[in-house]
């Protein structure tokens, strides 16, 4: 058994360390899970889960279909049957998938880089703010991440398997093909598993398709390596040359038989109105996100891992790097807008490369320490010296802002940032309305679907993004008036419509989240100013995320 194979064995100490990390991951993902109010997009799966539990087709209160990520919606429905329809029940599946991603990352990184790198990868993912945050939301992203990394890993195992020679005195054409694939290290069971998992992943989120670009860059890079180390003919007949040829033929077919160019142009230019911010269109967005002070030391070790990938010629590290760098590059410079969850599925590869660098640092320093510490052999046993080395190299990690902030994320209360998104205190706002609203007052809201969940009714939508015709759907229209796609509430899209509504009803309660209420992408400035200047603010939460305004009959 060689040293690297021995380094991948799951020892008792490794198992204990992994169990400890998984317990920490579960604690950070499940603790206080039901305390914050529902975030805006969580309600999509809340209503889908409720529909499935009732034996109905998933729909929004508006009657529109709610079919996205059906597999995840089914998991939410199962959780509702176990825990009831509440915040904890809705978020439970995401927390489970988030913990499973930690386990999966350990086994993937262990196989690619060794068990120490596996443990470090699991540790870094456990305390990742982004991963903690999305694991605490009723959204499909943790399931998407889990499926994506398993599918990508299965592809690597199938495409970069151990080479074998098949000996036979008489070979048919089929035997020659089998011999070629065996010699090239192609393992079809792994590739079939990869295609299956990625197909499921695609049904969870369409961004699974971005793996095609990552794999092509990896194959192109390996083709370049072969060109420099072997002949052009050997490169051409290799699996890399064959794969590039198939990809080129597929691109030609896509252009000739399908509107592939039109599809790509639509994908890269798509931008809903809520993304009308300079910062989500900035090509440096992901650079700032990954290198901000709260992310130290992950970005530094990721860059070091890239250096080690090049200086050590590690093919697995190159594959991991392609699977992270290519999606980040495309979202930064090709696609129209950038948000953190669009690179969430590849974030574990970022973590794995950082862990690879830390693992290499430990191995290098271990060799130096063995020679320098010879004089201390009478004072310390080899095990004690190993613990000292581990403490010196890794002991500072719990002192970083990154680590300490991760511990606080589950306890941000009913509103605040959870590491991925900002919660608003909709539940308390709804409680106030329920206690003080009269039957004559109509309810107007920036997120009518959220208010509908907590109160069972809502009359008007104040959020123009919910009637955005640039989205894949067309907004519902009744009596010539646009309506919120989700709740079915009639939309107030300008000041004249606001005046007409007030003249018609007289009394109203405006339940608004401060973030959308103060941004013209959602609420027209003239409308927001009129509400603030002519109505009474009767309630605001402690963290100023929510406000309730009252309009009385004059």
N, C-alpha and C positions, 0 to 999 in steps of 0.2 A: 504493500500500500504506500503510495507516494505521499509527500508532505502535504500537498494541497488536498488530496482526498481525505487524509487523516484530519485536516483542519475543518472539514465539512461534517464530521461525525457529531451527532447530537449527544453530547456527554450529559451526565447528571447535573453538573454545575451550569451548563448551558440551559438545560431544561428549567432549572430553578430560576435562572435569570430571566428567561422568556416568560415564565408564569408571572413573575413579579412585574415585568413590563406590561403584560396584558391586563393584570389587575389595575395598574395605574391608568392604562388606557380606558378601561371600563369605568373607573371612578370619574375621570375627567369628562366622559361622554354621557354618563347616566346621572350624575349628581345634580340635583335641582333641575332635572330635565323639563318638568312641567311648570316651572315657575313663570318664565316670561310669557307674555301674550303672543298670539300667533303673528308671525312675520307675514308680509304681504303675499308672497307666492306659496306659502304653506297651505293656504286655503284651497288651492287647486286640488291637492291630493286629499285634503280633508273631505271635500265634497265628493271626490271620486270614490274614496273609501266608504263613505256613507251610502252612496248609490249601490256599490257592490254588496255591502252588507244587507241592503234591502232587496237584493236580487234584481236590481235594475241596471240599465246601461248607464255608465258614468256620464252625468250631465251637471252643468252649472245651474243655479237657480233661474237663470235666464232661459233655460231650455237648450242652450247650445251644448254640443257634445264636448266631453272632457276626457279625451282618449289618450293623452300623452303618457308614455312610460307605464303601460298597463301592468307590467310585472311588478313595478314598485307600488302601484296603486293597490294591487292585490295584497301585498305585504302589509300595507296600511290597514286594509279591511280586516285582515287576520288579527292585527294588533288591536283594532277597535273591538273585535269579538272578545279579546282577552282582557282588555283594560278599560273599555268604554270609549266614547267619543270625547276626547279631551286632549290637552296639549301633550301630556306624557304618552298617551296611546298613539298619537299621530307621529311623534318623533322617535318612538322606540325602534322601528326598523332601521332608521338611519344610524342610530347609535350602535346597533348590532353590526351592521355592515361596516361601520367605521372601525370597530374592534377587529373584525375579520380582516380588514385591510392591513392592520398592524401585523397580524399573524402571517398573512400572505407575503408581506414584504420581507419578513424574517426569512421565510423558506426560499424565496426567490433570491434575495441577496446572499444568503448562505450558499446556495448552489453556484452563484456566479462568482462570488468573491471570498467565501469562507464564513465560518460561523461567527467570528468576531464582528465582521462587517454586517452580518445578518442581525446580530443583537443591536449594533449601533444604529442600523437602519430602522429597526422597530422602535428603539428608544427615541430617535429624532422624530419619527412620524407620530409617536404617542403624544409628544409635547408640542407638535406643530399647531400654531394658532388656527391656521386655515382648516386643518383636518378636525380639530376639536369643534370649531364653529359649524362646519357643514354636517358633522355628526349629530349636532343638536338642533337640526332643522328637518322638518318634514318635506324634504326634497330628494330627488333621485340621485344626487351627485355621489354619495358614498357607495351606492350600489354600482353606479357607472364606473367609479374609480376601481372598485374591486374587480369587476369583470374586465376592464380595460387592461390592467396590469397582468392579470392571469392570461388573457388572450395574447398579449405582446410577448410575455415570457414563453408561452407554449410555442409561439412562432419561432423564437430564437432556438429553443430546444429542438424543434423539428428541422430548422434550416441549417443549424450549426452543430449537428450531432457528430459523434465519433465516426471516422471513416472506416469502412470495412471492404475487404476484397472477397468477391464471390468466385470460387473456383469451380469450373465445370468443363468436362471434356467436350461436350456438345452444347453449343449455345444457340438458342433461337433468338429472334429479334427481340422478343419480350425479355429474355434473359439478359441480353445486352443492355436494355434499358434499365432493368433492375440493378445490374452491376454498376452502371454509371451513377445511379442515385446513391447506391451503397458507398461507392468510392468517394462521392462528393459529400457524404455525411447527411443526406436527406432522410428524415424519419417521418414517414407519412402519418402514423397515428398521432404524433404531436401536432402536425400541420392541420389534420382534420379536427383535432380538439381545439386548436387555435381558431379555425374558421367558425366552428360552432359557437364558441364563447363570444367571439367578436360579433357574430350575427345577433346573438342575444343582447350584447352591449349596444349594438346599433339601434335596436328597438327601444332601448332605454334612453339613449341620446345619440343624435345624428353625428355629433362630433367624433364618434368612433372612427368615421371615415378618414380622419386626419392621420391615422396610423399608416395609411398608404404612402403619404409623403415621407414619414419618418423611415419606413422600411426602404423606400427607394433611395433615400440619401445614404442609408447604411450600405446598401448593395452597391451604389455608385462609389462610395468611399473604398469598399473592399476591392472593387474592380480596379480602382486606381492603384491600390497597393500591389495587386497582382501584376499590373502593367509594369511597375518598377522592379518587381522581384522575379518575374517570369516573362516568357515571351508573349507577344500579342496573340498568337494562335492559342496558347494555353489559356489565356484570359478569355478569349472568345468562346472556347468550348467549356469553360468552367460553369458552375451553377450561377455565378454572379453574371456572367455574360448572357447565359440563357434567360435569367430572370429579367435583365434589362431589355432583352429582345422581346420577351412576352409583354412587358410593360409598354414598350413603344408600340407594339402591334395593338394592344388594348386601347391606347390613346388614339390611334388612327381610326379604329372602329368606332370609338365614342364620338369622334368628330364627324365621321361620315354618316353613321346610322342614328345617332342621337344628338340632341342639342347640348353637347357637353360644354362647349364654350359659353353658351348662354347661361347654363346652370352655374358655372364657375363665376361668371360676371355678377349674377344675382347674389351668390353666396358672399362674395367679397365686398359688395357694395351695400348689402342689407344693413339698415340702421333705423331702428324705431325712434320715435320722437323723444322718448325718455333718455336716450343716449346723446342728447344734444348738449354735451358738456365738453369743454376743451380737454379736460384731463383724461377722459375715457377715449379720446381720439389721439392722444399724444403717443407717438411711437416709442417713447421712453417709459411708458406706463409700467410695464412688467419689470423693467430694470429698477425703477424706484420701489416697486412693491417688494422685490426679492432682496434688495440691498438696504432697506431701511434699518434703522438702529435696532428695532425690536426683533429683526430676523438674524442679527449676529448671534452665532458664528456660522450659520448655515451657508450663506453665500460665499464666504471666504473659503470654506472647505470644499464647496462645490467647484470653485475655480481651481483649487489645488488638485481635486480629483481629475479635472480635465487635463491638467499638466501631467499627472501620473499616467493617465490614459495614453498620452502621446509618448512620454519617455519610456514607458514600459511596454508599449505596443499591445495593450490589453483589448482584445476584440470584444469581450463582453461589456467592458466599460464604454467602448465606442458605441455599441448598440444602445446601451442605457442613455448615453449622452444624446444620440440622435432622437430618441423617443421623448426627450425633454426639450432639447434645443430647437428642433424643427417646428413643433407646434407654437412655441414661444415666438420664434422668428415670424411665422406666418401671421399670428395674431397681432404682432407688433407692427409689421410693415405691409401686410397684404389686406387683411380684413379691416372693416371700417371702424369698429370700436372694440374696446378691450375691457373686460371685467375679470376678476380673479377666478370665478368658477369655470371660465372657459379653458383654463389650464389646470384645473383641479385634478383631472383624471391622470395627468402626467406628472403631477407634483411628487409622487413617490420616487420617480426616477431621479429627480433633483436631490432628494434625500439620500438615495442609494449611492450616488456619486460622492456626496459629502461624506457619507459613512465609509466609503472606499478609501478616501483620502485619510480619514482618521485611523482606519485600520492599518494603512501603510505607514503612517507616522508611528504608531505603536510598534509595529514590527521592526522598523528601522532603529528606533530608540532602544528597543529590547536588545538588539545585537550590540549596540554601543554600551549599554548598561552592563551586559554580561562580562565584557572585558574590563570596564572601569571599576566595577564593584567586586572584583575578585578579592580585594583586600578586606572586604566586609563579610566574607563567607563565615567567619567565626562569630560574627555578631548577629547575622540574620540568616534564616533558612531561605532556600530558593523560593518557597511560597510567599514568605514575607516580602522578599525583594520584588516579586511579581506584583503583589498588592501595592507596594510603594510606587512602582512604575505606573500602574493603572491610575492610582490617585493623582500622580503628578500630571499625567497626560489628559485625564478625563475629569478630574475632581473639580475643575473650575466651571464646568458646564452649569451646575445648579446655581452658580452665582450670577449668571447672566440675566439681563432683563428678559430675554426670550423665555427662559425657563420659569422665572418667577411670575411673569405675566400669565403664562399658561395655567398656573395653579389658581389664578383668580377668575378665570373665564367662567367656570360654572356658577359663580356666586355674584354675577353682575346684577341680580335682582330682576324686577319685572320689566325693566327697560335698560338699554345700553348695548354696547358692542360685545358680541360673543366670540370674536376672533374671525368671523366671516362677514356678518351683517350687523346692522343696528336694529334692535327691537324698539318698537314704540308701545306705550302702555295702553293698547286698545281695550283690554279687558276692564281696566278701571274706568276708562272713559265711558264704556258701555254701561258699567254699573251706575255711574252718575246719571246717565240719560234715563236708565230704567227707573231710577228712584225719583226723578224730577220731571220727566216728560209728561205732557198732557195729550189727550187724544186729538186735540186740534192742531198740534204741532206736526209739521212734516219734517222728516229727517234727511239732511243733506250731508254727504260725506266725500272725502278725498279717496277713501277706499271702501266703497259701498259693500263689496263682498265680505270684508272683514266685519263691518257693522251688522250685516245681515246674519252672519254666523252667531254673533254674540246676542243680538236682539231679536232675530227672526223676522226683521223687516227693515226696509230702507226705501226712500222715495226718490231721491235725486243723486246723481253722480256729478262730482265736481272735478274729476280727474280726466283731463283730455287724453292722456296716454291710453286710457281704456277704450277709446273710440278711434284709435290711430289706424287709418286705412292703409298704412304702409306695412302693417303686420300681415300675417298669412291669412287672417280671416277678414271678412267684411263686417263692420259694426252692424248690430241689429237696428232696424228702423221700424218704428211704429207711429202711425199717423204723421209720417214725414219728419219725425224727430229722432235723432241718433240716441242710442241707448248703450249703457255699459255692457260690454260683451259678457261679463261674468255674472253680474247680479240682475241685469235687466232693468236697472234703474234708469229713468230718463236723464239724459246728459244736459248739463248747463255748460255750454261751450263759449259763451261770451256774456258781456255785461247786459245786453238787451234781454237775453233769455233769463238772466238772474232777475231783472226787474219784472219781467212778465210772471215769473214764478211767485215772486213776493206779492205782486198785485192779486194773484189768484188765490193765495193761501193765507197771507198775512203773518201767521205765526210759524216759526221754524227754528230748529236747532241745527247748527252747523257743527259736525263732529269732524275735526281735521287733524291730520298729523302735521306737525310744524315743518318737517322737511319738504313735503310736496306743496303745502300751502304757500310757501315762500319762494317757489320756483315756477317761472312762467311756462316751463315745459309741461307742467301739470295743470296749474291753475292760472288763468289769465291775470296779469298784474292788476288790471282795473277791477276785476272781480274781487281779488284778495284785499285790495285797498278799501273797497266799499264795505266789505264784511268787517274789517278791523276798525274802520272809522265810524260806522253807523250801527253796529250791534254791540251787545254787552258780552264780554268774555266772562262766563260764569264758572268755568273750571279749567284748571291746568295742572298737569301732573308735576311731581317734584322735580323730575329731570327735564321738564319742559319739552317733552316729545309730542304731547297731545294738547289740544285746546278744544273747548266747547263754547260756541257763541250762540246767544239767544236773540232771536228777532221777535219782537212783540207787535201785536196788531196796533196800528195807529188810527 
